[in-house]
Each structure stands twice: as structure tokens, then as C-alpha cells.
Amino acid sequence: MKNIARGSYDEILVEDGIYILKIQNDAQEPKLIERDIDSSYIQFHFCLKGRSKFNFNEGNYYLEVNEENSLLLYNTQKNLPLDLIVSPGSWLLSVVMTIRKFHSLFSDEADYIPFLSDDNKEKKYYSQEIVSPATAVVLSQLMNFNLHPSIKKLYLKGKVYELISLYFNKTEDADLEQCPYLADEDNVRRIRMAKEIMISRMAEPPTLAELSQEVGLGLKKLKEGFKQIYGDSVFGFLFDYKMEYARKMLETGKHNVNEVGLKVGYSTASHFIASFKKKFGTTPKKYLTSNV
């Protein structure tokens, strides 16, 4: 394993057969990360910021993973060592799990998860997917936590299980075949543009009708397409994003509850506190106290 000069590489044993790899490159130049991973493991890689390139066969083949995307790697016939080039300003979180351990989690779900079926158990399986808002929240919690050592392993185990559950939580309407216009790259680009607009103007977001007009996509296509790509409605996504943004602001200790509430679009502290409690099950003040 090669170290990162500026940034960090942290490898955590969650339990027997499950590791978390946390990679942050805060330098101005790309960094190389190498680690042996044999064919007895399945790999989940999530790019939280920036982009990274996974090299295979001594660099003869590669897969790029961009921000808010994930990469699943599974091959029982060949070792897939980590040969990773992390771009400047990029963050990744990976879960590496033995296939034996993974199968024990989904022993009754072989028909639901394609590569667990008998037909595929001896084949390779690579998959790239967009990270849903719910998954992004868990990833952020895994990257940034402050816990007493006595409960750290329990917390991480719970979060890894939650992360894998969300990864495979495919709703009935999340089938691209049922929504063929998503195969149109221009429509996907417009839907992603809609997401960026909502994030950049989260304190005073446009209405759905205004957003539809701004990105040049019909209202029905916008709503259905957004749900297909991000796993939630436009305003459901925005709510999760705002609460996560607020949580991070509070944790810096530089802003009070009123300031954070105004930043994410709440005119009164009481409305913000109610929303925060709805999302995290506790008030901002109690959340900060519990994370000191």
C-alpha cells in the first residue's frame, strides 16, 4: 500500500470478512493507492467527491468513477487488486467484503440480486450506479464520525449493513426498461442539471413547474426521471440534502441553529428544528451534544 502525502488512507476492520477503506486526496496532484485484494472478496467503491480511475491488468484496462457514482467489482475467477489513481480533491469510501460473508447476508435473495444466482456465481460482475441521496447520507456518516471507541465497531457494522441494504434497494419503478427515455443522454443531463439547480438554490428553490421550464424537460418526465436516477422525488431529495448540509454546518461549531436554518431556507428556527428532528430523530442541540 502506498501512502498519500496530503490527505489520508484509513483501513478499518469492521468485523471478520468486512473492511472499510477511506481515501481522501487533498493534494494538488493525483495519488496512487495499491492494495492486494484476492478473488475471495467483493468490492463496493463509492466516490463522494471528484473522480478516480481503477486500473486493471497492469493498466491495460481501466474504469473511471466520478462524483456521486459507485463501482461494484466481483470476480471469483481472478484477483482484483486495488490499483487506484485518485484525482486531486477526491474522496472515496470502499467496502471490501468476503464473498462468503456477503452470501450469508443475502442467502435467501439469489433471485433478487443478479450475481448471486446460480447462473452467475462463477462469473465476473462489474456494475456502475449513481449514488442515491439516502446512500450519500450514510457515506457521509461513515466518512465523518466522532464516537467513543467502545461503540465504534458496532456503529460501523450497522452503517455498513445499512449501506449495502440501500445499494440493493431497487424499487419496482426503478427499472430503466419501464422508463426508456432515461436512455437518452440529453434527458439524463437535464435531470442532473435540475439536481444542481435545486442544490445551488436550496434556500429559495424553484417550483417544479419553474424547474421543468428551466431545464427544458416536461414536468412528468422531470418527476419520473428524477425518481429513477436519484431514488426520490425532487423535493424529497432536496430535503435530505438540506438536512445533511445543515448537519455538517452544525458540526463545524462556527454557526448557531438560527444561522444554519436560514442558510438552508428556514425562516424560523422552530421550523428548522422540526425538520432536523424529522430527519435525524433528535434536535440540532441534542445532536451536537451527543457528538461532542
C-alpha positions in Angstrom: 0.0 0.0 0.0 1.4 3.4 -1.0 0.6 6.3 1.4 -0.9 9.6 0.4 1.3 12.6 1.2 -1.6 15.1 1.7 -4.9 13.5 2.7 -5.4 10.2 4.3 -5.9 6.4 3.8 -7.7 4.7 6.6 -8.4 0.9 6.6 -10.8 -0.3 9.3 -11.7 -3.9 10.1 -15.5 -3.8 10.8 -15.8 -7.5 11.6 -14.4 -10.7 10.3 -14.6 -10.5 6.5 -15.5 -6.8 6.2 -13.2 -3.9 5.7 -13.8 -0.2 5.1 -11.3 1.8 3.1 -11.5 5.6 3.5 -9.4 7.6 1.0 -9.0 11.3 0.8 -6.6 13.1 -1.6 -6.3 16.8 -0.6 -3.1 17.3 -2.6 -2.7 19.1 -5.9 -1.6 16.0 -7.8 -3.1 12.5 -8.4 -2.2 9.8 -5.9 -1.7 6.1 -6.4 -3.2 3.6 -4.0 -2.4 0.0 -4.2 -3.6 -2.9 -2.1 -3.8 -6.7 -2.7 -7.4 -7.9 -2.9 -7.9 -11.5 -3.9 -10.8 -13.3 -5.7 -12.5 -14.2 -2.4 -13.7 -10.6 -2.0 -16.4 -8.5 -3.4 -15.7 -4.7 -3.7 -18.0 -1.7 -3.4 -16.4 1.6 -4.2 -18.3 5.0 -3.7 -16.9 8.3 -5.0 -18.1 11.1 -2.7 -16.0 13.9 -4.4 -14.0 14.3 -7.5 -13.1 11.2 -9.6 -10.8 8.2 -9.6 -9.6 5.6 -12.0 -9.4 1.9 -11.3 -6.7 0.2 -13.3 -6.7 -3.5 -14.3 -4.3 -5.8 -16.0 -1.3 -3.6 -15.3 -3.0 -0.5 -16.7 -4.2 -2.1 -19.9 -7.8 -1.6 -18.9 -9.5 0.9 -16.6 -12.8 2.1 -15.2 -13.4 5.7 -14.1 -15.7 6.5 -11.2 -17.0 10.1 -10.9 -18.5 12.0 -8.1 -21.8 10.6 -6.8 -21.2 7.3 -8.5 -20.3 3.8 -7.3 -18.5 0.8 -8.7 -19.2 -2.8 -7.8 -16.4 -5.4 -8.6 -16.9 -9.1 -8.3 -14.9 -11.9 -9.9 -14.5 -15.4 -8.4 -12.0 -16.4 -11.2 -9.4 -13.6 -10.9 -7.9 -11.4 -8.2 -8.8 -7.8 -8.5 -6.1 -5.9 -6.6 -6.7 -2.2 -5.9 -4.7 -0.2 -8.4 -6.3 3.2 -8.0 -5.4 6.7 -9.2 -7.2 9.3 -7.0 -7.6 12.7 -8.6 -6.8 15.9 -6.6 -9.6 16.8 -4.2 -11.2 13.4 -4.4 -12.8 11.3 -1.7 -13.7 7.6 -1.8 -15.2 5.2 0.6 -14.9 1.4 -0.2 -16.4 -1.6 1.5 -14.5 -4.8 0.8 -16.2 -8.0 1.9 -15.5 -11.7 1.5 -18.0 -13.3 -0.9 -18.7 -15.9 1.8 -19.8 -13.1 4.2 -21.7 -11.4 1.5 -23.6 -14.5 0.6 -24.5 -15.0 4.2 -26.3 -11.7 4.2 -28.4 -12.5 1.1 -28.7 -16.2 1.2 -32.5 -16.0 0.5 -32.2 -13.3 -2.2 -30.3 -15.0 -5.0 -33.1 -14.3 -7.5 -33.2 -10.7 -6.5 -29.5 -9.9 -6.8 -28.3 -10.9 -10.3 -24.8 -12.0 -9.5 -25.9 -14.2 -6.6 -27.9 -16.5 -8.8 -26.5 -20.0 -9.6 -26.1 -19.0 -13.2 -23.7 -16.2 -12.3 -21.9 -17.4 -9.3 -18.8 -18.3 -11.3 -18.7 -15.2 -13.5 -17.3 -11.7 -13.1 -19.7 -8.9 -12.4 -18.9 -5.2 -12.7 -21.6 -2.5 -12.2 -21.6 1.3 -12.0 -24.5 3.1 -10.5 -25.5 6.6 -9.3 -25.4 7.1 -5.6 -28.9 7.8 -4.2 -29.4 10.6 -1.6 -30.1 8.1 1.1 -26.9 6.3 0.4 -25.0 9.6 0.3 -26.1 10.3 3.8 -24.7 7.0 5.1 -21.5 7.5 3.2 -21.1 10.9 4.8 -21.7 9.4 8.3 -19.1 6.8 7.6 -16.6 9.4 6.5 -17.2 11.8 9.4 -18.0 10.3 12.8 -16.9 11.0 16.3 -17.6 8.1 18.6 -16.4 6.5 21.8 -14.0 3.6 20.9 -16.3 1.2 22.8 -19.1 1.6 20.3 -17.2 2.4 17.2 -17.3 -1.1 15.8 -21.0 -1.6 16.5 -21.7 1.8 14.8 -19.6 0.9 11.7 -21.1 -2.5 11.4 -24.6 -1.1 11.5 -23.8 1.6 8.9 -22.1 -0.9 6.5 -25.2 -3.2 6.7 -27.4 -0.1 6.0 -25.2 0.9 3.1 -25.4 -2.5 1.4 -29.1 -2.6 2.0 -29.7 0.7 0.4 -27.4 -0.3 -2.5 -29.7 -3.2 -3.4 -33.0 -1.4 -2.5 -34.4 -1.3 -6.0 -38.0 0.0 -6.1 -40.4 -1.5 -8.6 -40.3 1.6 -10.7 -36.5 1.8 -10.8 -36.3 -0.3 -13.9 -34.9 1.6 -16.9 -36.9 -0.5 -19.2 -40.0 0.9 -17.7 -38.7 4.4 -18.3 -37.0 4.2 -21.7 -36.4 8.0 -22.1 -33.7 7.8 -19.5 -31.6 6.0 -22.1 -31.5 9.4 -23.8 -28.3 11.1 -22.5 -29.7 14.6 -23.1 -32.6 13.8 -20.8 -30.2 12.5 -18.1 -28.1 15.6 -18.5 -31.2 17.8 -18.0 -32.3 15.9 -14.9 -28.8 16.2 -13.4 -28.9 19.9 -14.2 -32.2 20.1 -12.3 -30.5 18.5 -9.3 -27.7 21.1 -9.4 -30.2 23.9 -9.6 -32.1 22.7 -6.6 -28.8 22.4 -4.6 -27.5 25.8 -5.6 -30.7 27.5 -4.7 -31.8 25.3 -1.8 -32.7 28.3 0.4 -35.2 29.5 -2.3 -35.8 26.6 -4.7 -37.9 27.0 -7.8 -41.2 25.3 -8.1 -41.4 22.0 -10.1 -43.1 23.9 -13.0 -40.3 26.5 -12.9 -37.6 23.9 -12.7 -39.2 22.0 -15.6 -39.2 25.1 -17.8 -35.6 26.0 -16.8 -34.1 22.6 -17.7 -36.3 22.2 -20.8 -37.9 18.9 -19.8 -41.6 18.1 -19.4 -42.9 18.1 -15.9 -43.9 14.4 -16.0 -40.5 13.4 -17.4 -38.7 15.5 -14.9 -40.6 14.0 -11.9 -40.3 10.4 -13.1 -36.8 10.7 -14.4 -35.6 12.3 -11.2 -37.1 9.5 -9.2 -35.4 6.9 -11.5 -32.0 8.5 -11.2 -31.9 9.7 -7.6 -34.4 7.3 -6.0 -36.5 10.1 -4.6 -38.8 13.0 -5.6 -37.2 16.3 -6.4 -38.2 17.9 -3.0 -37.6 14.6 -1.1 -34.0 14.7 -2.5 -33.7 18.4 -1.6 -34.9 17.8 2.0 -32.3 15.1 2.5 -29.6 17.3 1.0 -30.5 20.3 3.1 -30.6 18.3 6.3 -27.2 16.7 5.6 -25.8 20.2 4.7 -27.2 21.6 7.9 -25.7 18.7 10.0 -22.2 19.4 8.5 -22.5 23.1 9.2 -23.5 22.5 12.8 -20.6 20.1 13.3 -18.1 22.8 12.4 -19.1 24.7 15.5 -19.0 28.0 13.6 -22.7 28.6 13.2 -25.7 28.6 15.6 -29.0 26.9 14.9 -30.6 30.1 13.6 -27.8 30.7 11.1 -27.9 27.2 9.8 -31.7 27.2 9.5 -31.5 30.4 7.4 -28.8 29.0 5.2 -30.9 26.0 4.2 -34.1 28.0 3.7 -36.0 28.1 7.0 -37.3 31.5 8.1 -37.8 30.4 11.7 -35.6 28.3 14.0 -38.6 26.2 15.1 -39.4 25.0 11.6 -35.7 24.1 11.0 -35.6 22.2 14.4 -38.7 20.3 13.5 -37.3 19.3 10.1 -34.0 18.3 11.6 -35.7 16.1 14.1 -37.8 14.5 11.4 -34.7 13.6 9.6 -32.3 12.6 12.4 -34.7 11.8 15.2 -33.2 14.4 17.5 -32.9 18.2 17.8 -29.8 20.0 16.5 -28.7 20.9 20.0 -29.1 17.3 21.3 -27.3 16.0 18.2 -24.3 18.2 18.8 -24.2 17.2 22.5 -24.2 13.6 21.6 -21.4 14.1 19.1 -19.0 16.1 21.3 
